[in-house]
Amino acid sequence: MSRSRLRARLVPYLLVLPGWLWLVIFFVVPTLVMLSVSTMTGDLGTGFKQTFHWSTYSDGWRLYHVQFVRSIVYGLIATAICLVIAYPVAYWIAFRGGRHKSSLLFLLLLPFFVSFVIRTQSWNFILSDNGMVISRLKDWHWVGQDFHILATPVAVIGGLIYNFLPFTVLPIYVALERVDPALLEASADLYASKTAAFRKVVLPLSMPGVFAAVLLTFVPVTADYVNAAILGGTKTTMIGNVIQTEYFTNLNYPLAAALSFILMGGLLIGVFAYAKSLGTDDVLDMAGA
Amino acid sequence: MTALAGEALEASLNEKPRPAPRTGRRRAGRWLLPAWSWLVILWLCSPIIVMIIFGFNNTKGKFNTNWQGFTLRWYHQLFAIPDLTSALKNSVSIAVIVTLIATAMGTLLGIALGRHRFRGSGSVNLLLFANIAAPEVVLGASLLSLFLTLGVPRGYWTIVIAHVMFSIAYVAVTVRARMAGLDPSLEEAARDLGAGPLTTFGKVTLPMIMPGVMAGALLAFALSIDDYIITSFNNGSTQTFPLWVYGAAQRTGGSVPPQVNVMGTLIFGFGVLLAVLGAVSNRKKV
């Protein structure tokens, strides 16, 4: 093999190297370190020692399974509602957007130009117990005097839907945008009704986008804790809040690490099982990976 | 937060309009779909509108909760809160550094994965996917575990490290998508005409993937300046804009000083301006 052939074979590895190294050192290695921390015992004063104390995992589940289950339930509800809201919007932009498609898409992405914390904070402000919305409703006697939205699951799930909706719209839009309009004309020529054309042509072709949307919405929603922290109360605590508290308030690093691992393990296994069961390529491709 | 955002952003900035298919009469769909979509867009924008309006509120007390008349005072006193100002400075400078590093590394990754077939490319793709799919709280917590174990003091540079870590994959997949759509025969033609590998890259490859690189960079900047969760695990005592806002809201039970609204408005305006300018300059080139 000539020297230049060898060099050409090395090129992709050299290109990949810096980014790959960064990800290995600051993503893969930390995950392994966290795995190791999760089985340590001790406390911050005397230091943590590796004792392969695996029961931290069962303790973590026993203590916080309520928050785990709640996070998953919130995640499922928010994802389902996001799909119902997002599909018609994506459909409208992809098929009826015409010349304004780019501008409409841009409008959907506008919230990304404002900090996530500020947007969520803004909802806290809009929905606050004596804020502009609730106090009007009370004035009109549409709701009782002790009515409130903040600190309820409605506020938290609403905030989650709000914050992650664009992640549901985009993959569905991308999938719908790839549907060839000629297919619709063909189905019309074959005497398919509008509904039939949608059910038999558009919907199946957009499914990879829907699956990717589920993935991109469900994972961050389930692990989020900012919405629960800003819009929720003590009865809406999610698992992200618990992990954060264990790290920073209780300084129980092993438990926090074990909880993170249960969360990530559960989500990753779920994601890969989901991707495999639907055909990996389609889903991973639509998810942009 | 997702590569798709990058792709869609790129699409929204570069797209050549496709004519809508001609369909016959359509009763409910004619107004129901647009009405629904505009409602959703309005809903998405409503907290932004509230943020902008309350940046002009002539509030007297400490709390910015009731409308008390129009003022430009907060624009004049934008930097009156030193901690907030330094938090904003940190956010902007971190975002710039992160954008440069992550765009460079991510672009190289994207080129390699989009163009070359090599042993191990599957595992690199998987690494990128796992990085994007992993929940933020876990990314932040595991990086904190590393820093705690090694005894690394947390602060400005650990935030930079963390932000680069979660931005690289987004840039890479955005560039990879662009790269995969390119016709390799253009580069072959350049080589046939005697251009060396570097010339080919600089004169042919790079200009063609530039929209992808720019979209990736924009995404990295937006992700970095907006991040709360991962930063909150690795900031030490260094404050960034989102961290400061969150802290202020927690302290006061949900009210933030009007300067926050003004800064949010300015960042918003700047971001929109950049995106629109990018779109206009791309249109001219095409």
HADDOCK unambig.tbl for C-alpha pairs under 7 A between the chains (distance, minus, plus):
assign (segid A and resid 12 and name CA) (segid B and resid 112 and name CA) 5.00 0.50 0.50
assign (segid A and resid 12 and name CA) (segid B and resid 116 and name CA) 6.34 0.50 0.50
assign (segid A and resid 15 and name CA) (segid B and resid 108 and name CA) 5.04 0.50 0.50
assign (segid A and resid 15 and name CA) (segid B and resid 109 and name CA) 5.96 0.50 0.50
assign (segid A and resid 15 and name CA) (segid B and resid 112 and name CA) 5.97 0.50 0.50
assign (segid A and resid 16 and name CA) (segid B and resid 108 and name CA) 6.27 0.50 0.50
assign (segid A and resid 16 and name CA) (segid B and resid 109 and name CA) 4.77 0.50 0.50
assign (segid A and resid 16 and name CA) (segid B and resid 112 and name CA) 6.38 0.50 0.50
assign (segid A and resid 18 and name CA) (segid B and resid 105 and name CA) 6.13 0.50 0.50
assign (segid A and resid 19 and name CA) (segid B and resid 105 and name CA) 4.90 0.50 0.50
assign (segid A and resid 19 and name CA) (segid B and resid 106 and name CA) 6.33 0.50 0.50
assign (segid A and resid 19 and name CA) (segid B and resid 109 and name CA) 6.55 0.50 0.50
assign (segid A and resid 19 and name CA) (segid B and resid 168 and name CA) 6.88 0.50 0.50
assign (segid A and resid 22 and name CA) (segid B and resid 165 and name CA) 6.72 0.50 0.50
assign (segid A and resid 23 and name CA) (segid B and resid 165 and name CA) 6.03 0.50 0.50
assign (segid A and resid 26 and name CA) (segid B and resid 143 and name CA) 6.53 0.50 0.50
assign (segid A and resid 26 and name CA) (segid B and resid 165 and name CA) 6.41 0.50 0.50
assign (segid A and resid 27 and name CA) (segid B and resid 165 and name CA) 6.94 0.50 0.50
assign (segid A and resid 30 and name CA) (segid B and resid 142 and name CA) 4.99 0.50 0.50
assign (segid A and resid 30 and name CA) (segid B and resid 143 and name CA) 5.19 0.50 0.50
assign (segid A and resid 30 and name CA) (segid B and resid 145 and name CA) 6.54 0.50 0.50
assign (segid A and resid 30 and name CA) (segid B and resid 146 and name CA) 5.10 0.50 0.50
assign (segid A and resid 31 and name CA) (segid B and resid 142 and name CA) 5.33 0.50 0.50
assign (segid A and resid 33 and name CA) (segid B and resid 145 and name CA) 6.44 0.50 0.50
assign (segid A and resid 33 and name CA) (segid B and resid 146 and name CA) 6.02 0.50 0.50
assign (segid A and resid 34 and name CA) (segid B and resid 142 and name CA) 5.31 0.50 0.50
assign (segid A and resid 34 and name CA) (segid B and resid 145 and name CA) 5.63 0.50 0.50
assign (segid A and resid 88 and name CA) (segid B and resid 33 and name CA) 6.45 0.50 0.50
assign (segid A and resid 89 and name CA) (segid B and resid 37 and name CA) 4.91 0.50 0.50
assign (segid A and resid 92 and name CA) (segid B and resid 33 and name CA) 6.14 0.50 0.50
assign (segid A and resid 92 and name CA) (segid B and resid 34 and name CA) 6.80 0.50 0.50
assign (segid A and resid 95 and name CA) (segid B and resid 20 and name CA) 5.84 0.50 0.50
assign (segid A and resid 96 and name CA) (segid B and resid 20 and name CA) 5.62 0.50 0.50
assign (segid A and resid 98 and name CA) (segid B and resid 17 and name CA) 6.30 0.50 0.50
assign (segid A and resid 98 and name CA) (segid B and resid 18 and name CA) 6.20 0.50 0.50
assign (segid A and resid 98 and name CA) (segid B and resid 19 and name CA) 5.33 0.50 0.50
assign (segid A and resid 98 and name CA) (segid B and resid 20 and name CA) 4.98 0.50 0.50
assign (segid A and resid 99 and name CA) (segid B and resid 17 and name CA) 5.11 0.50 0.50
assign (segid A and resid 101 and name CA) (segid B and resid 17 and name CA) 6.99 0.50 0.50
assign (segid A and resid 102 and name CA) (segid B and resid 12 and name CA) 4.20 0.50 0.50
assign (segid A and resid 102 and name CA) (segid B and resid 13 and name CA) 6.55 0.50 0.50
assign (segid A and resid 102 and name CA) (segid B and resid 15 and name CA) 6.47 0.50 0.50
assign (segid A and resid 103 and name CA) (segid B and resid 12 and name CA) 6.88 0.50 0.50
assign (segid A and resid 105 and name CA) (segid B and resid 12 and name CA) 6.02 0.50 0.50
assign (segid A and resid 106 and name CA) (segid B and resid 12 and name CA) 6.16 0.50 0.50
assign (segid A and resid 107 and name CA) (segid B and resid 41 and name CA) 6.82 0.50 0.50
assign (segid A and resid 108 and name CA) (segid B and resid 41 and name CA) 6.11 0.50 0.50
assign (segid A and resid 111 and name CA) (segid B and resid 44 and name CA) 6.64 0.50 0.50
assign (segid A and resid 111 and name CA) (segid B and resid 45 and name CA) 6.46 0.50 0.50
assign (segid A and resid 113 and name CA) (segid B and resid 268 and name CA) 5.00 0.50 0.50
assign (segid A and resid 113 and name CA) (segid B and resid 271 and name CA) 5.95 0.50 0.50
assign (segid A and resid 114 and name CA) (segid B and resid 264 and name CA) 6.26 0.50 0.50
assign (segid A and resid 114 and name CA) (segid B and resid 268 and name CA) 5.55 0.50 0.50
assign (segid A and resid 115 and name CA) (segid B and resid 226 and name CA) 4.99 0.50 0.50
assign (segid A and resid 115 and name CA) (segid B and resid 242 and name CA) 6.85 0.50 0.50
assign (segid A and resid 116 and name CA) (segid B and resid 226 and name CA) 6.29 0.50 0.50
assign (segid A and resid 117 and name CA) (segid B and resid 242 and name CA) 6.00 0.50 0.50
assign (segid A and resid 117 and name CA) (segid B and resid 246 and name CA) 6.49 0.50 0.50
assign (segid A and resid 119 and name CA) (segid B and resid 47 and name CA) 5.74 0.50 0.50
assign (segid A and resid 119 and name CA) (segid B and resid 48 and name CA) 6.80 0.50 0.50
assign (segid A and resid 121 and name CA) (segid B and resid 254 and name CA) 6.96 0.50 0.50
assign (segid A and resid 122 and name CA) (segid B and resid 47 and name CA) 5.36 0.50 0.50
assign (segid A and resid 122 and name CA) (segid B and resid 51 and name CA) 6.71 0.50 0.50
assign (segid A and resid 123 and name CA) (segid B and resid 47 and name CA) 6.37 0.50 0.50
assign (segid A and resid 124 and name CA) (segid B and resid 254 and name CA) 6.78 0.50 0.50
assign (segid A and resid 125 and name CA) (segid B and resid 254 and name CA) 6.79 0.50 0.50
assign (segid A and resid 162 and name CA) (segid B and resid 44 and name CA) 6.83 0.50 0.50
assign (segid A and resid 170 and name CA) (segid B and resid 4 and name CA) 6.65 0.50 0.50
assign (segid A and resid 170 and name CA) (segid B and resid 5 and name CA) 6.85 0.50 0.50
assign (segid A and resid 170 and name CA) (segid B and resid 8 and name CA) 6.67 0.50 0.50
assign (segid A and resid 171 and name CA) (segid B and resid 4 and name CA) 6.63 0.50 0.50
assign (segid A and resid 181 and name CA) (segid B and resid 21 and name CA) 5.94 0.50 0.50
assign (segid A and resid 219 and name CA) (segid B and resid 135 and name CA) 6.42 0.50 0.50
assign (segid A and resid 220 and name CA) (segid B and resid 135 and name CA) 5.73 0.50 0.50
assign (segid A and resid 223 and name CA) (segid B and resid 135 and name CA) 5.83 0.50 0.50
assign (segid A and resid 223 and name CA) (segid B and resid 137 and name CA) 6.61 0.50 0.50
assign (segid A and resid 240 and name CA) (segid B and resid 137 and name CA) 6.46 0.50 0.50
assign (segid A and resid 260 and name CA) (segid B and resid 138 and name CA) 5.53 0.50 0.50
assign (segid A and resid 264 and name CA) (segid B and resid 134 and name CA) 6.60 0.50 0.50
assign (segid A and resid 264 and name CA) (segid B and resid 135 and name CA) 6.83 0.50 0.50
assign (segid A and resid 264 and name CA) (segid B and resid 138 and name CA) 6.70 0.50 0.50
assign (segid A and resid 287 and name CA) (segid B and resid 4 and name CA) 6.83 0.50 0.50
assign (segid A and resid 288 and name CA) (segid B and resid 3 and name CA) 5.56 0.50 0.50
assign (segid A and resid 288 and name CA) (segid B and resid 4 and name CA) 5.90 0.50 0.50
assign (segid A and resid 288 and name CA) (segid B and resid 173 and name CA) 6.27 0.50 0.50
assign (segid A and resid 289 and name CA) (segid B and resid 125 and name CA) 6.58 0.50 0.50
assign (segid A and resid 289 and name CA) (segid B and resid 128 and name CA) 6.82 0.50 0.50
assign (segid A and resid 289 and name CA) (segid B and resid 129 and name CA) 5.23 0.50 0.50
assign (segid A and resid 289 and name CA) (segid B and resid 173 and name CA) 6.28 0.50 0.50
